[in-house]
Amino acid sequence: MQKKNAPQSPKGEVTYEPTVLVSTKKLNDKIEIRVKDNGIGIPQKVVDKIFQPFFTTKPTGQGTGLGLSLSYDIIKAHGGEIKVETKEGEGAEFIVQLRLNENI
């Protein structure tokens, strides 16, 4: 059985209206970017692994597991941080905080 990244019927049809919300906010000397979806959430046993290189829940050959790992490294290299808040059945929210450069 193939794992899905969103609730789907056995025929592969999406059974709900997928939504992604993006918001930004200035926090003193940082900018915060939030990306939230209404998907199935991330299982707690997986949350601690999602930023590791080559970790994927997809079948072999269908994902490299580098997207979140590279994002993590880029954000850290710029003095920022990324975290995830998730609850199974209620979606996930990725929160990125980056230092503001007032010289731009």
C-alpha positions as CSV (number, residue, x, y, z in Angstrom):
1,M,0.0,0.0,0.0
2,Q,1.4,3.4,-1.0
3,K,1.5,6.1,1.6
4,K,-0.2,9.4,0.7
5,N,0.7,12.9,1.7
6,A,-3.0,13.9,1.9
7,P,-6.3,12.1,2.8
8,Q,-7.3,10.2,-0.3
9,S,-9.9,7.6,-1.3
10,P,-8.7,4.1,-2.4
11,K,-9.0,5.4,-6.0
12,G,-6.5,8.2,-5.3
13,E,-9.1,10.9,-5.3
14,V,-8.7,13.8,-2.8
15,T,-11.5,13.5,-0.4
16,Y,-11.3,17.0,1.1
17,E,-10.3,20.6,0.0
18,P,-6.6,20.9,0.6
19,T,-5.5,24.3,1.9
20,V,-2.1,25.9,2.5
21,L,-2.0,29.1,4.5
22,V,1.1,31.3,4.5
23,S,1.6,34.2,7.0
24,T,4.4,36.5,7.9
25,K,5.0,38.6,11.0
26,K,7.8,40.9,12.3
27,L,9.0,40.0,15.8
28,N,11.5,42.6,17.0
29,D,14.7,41.7,15.2
30,K,13.2,38.7,13.3
31,I,10.8,37.9,10.6
32,E,8.5,34.9,11.1
33,I,7.1,32.9,8.2
34,R,4.4,30.3,8.9
35,V,3.2,27.7,6.4
36,K,0.2,25.7,7.5
37,D,-1.8,23.0,5.9
38,N,-5.0,21.1,6.7
39,G,-3.6,17.7,5.8
40,I,-3.3,14.6,7.9
41,G,-0.5,15.9,10.1
42,I,2.9,14.3,10.7
43,P,3.0,11.2,13.0
44,Q,4.8,11.9,16.2
45,K,7.3,9.0,15.6
46,V,8.4,10.8,12.3
47,V,8.6,14.4,13.6
48,D,12.1,13.9,15.1
49,K,13.4,12.6,11.7
50,I,11.9,15.0,9.1
51,F,15.0,17.3,9.0
52,Q,17.5,14.4,8.6
53,P,19.1,14.0,5.2
54,F,17.6,11.3,3.1
55,F,14.6,10.6,5.4
56,T,11.4,10.1,3.5
57,T,8.2,8.3,4.0
58,K,7.7,7.8,0.2
59,P,8.5,4.5,-1.5
60,T,12.0,3.9,-2.9
61,G,12.5,6.0,-6.0
62,Q,9.7,8.5,-5.3
63,G,11.5,10.9,-3.0
64,T,15.0,11.8,-2.0
65,G,14.3,13.1,1.5
66,L,16.5,16.2,0.9
67,G,13.9,19.0,0.8
68,L,13.5,19.6,4.5
69,S,17.1,18.8,5.2
70,L,18.4,21.4,2.7
71,S,15.8,23.9,4.0
72,Y,17.0,23.3,7.5
73,D,20.7,23.8,6.5
74,I,20.0,27.0,4.5
75,I,17.9,28.5,7.3
76,K,20.5,27.7,10.0
77,A,23.3,29.1,7.7
78,H,21.4,32.4,7.8
79,G,21.1,32.4,11.6
80,G,17.5,31.3,11.6
81,E,15.5,28.4,12.8
82,I,12.8,26.2,11.5
83,K,10.4,24.0,13.6
84,V,7.2,22.1,13.0
85,E,4.0,22.0,15.0
86,T,1.7,19.1,14.1
87,K,-1.2,17.1,15.3
88,E,-2.2,13.9,13.6
89,G,-5.5,14.4,11.7
90,E,-5.2,18.2,12.0
91,G,-2.4,19.2,9.6
92,A,1.0,20.7,10.1
93,E,2.6,24.1,10.5
94,F,6.2,24.9,9.7
95,I,7.5,28.0,11.4
96,V,10.7,29.8,10.1
97,Q,12.3,32.6,11.9
98,L,15.1,34.6,10.3
99,R,17.1,37.6,11.7
100,L,16.3,40.9,10.0
101,N,19.1,42.7,8.3
102,E,18.4,46.4,8.8
103,N,21.2,47.2,6.2
104,I,19.1,46.0,3.3
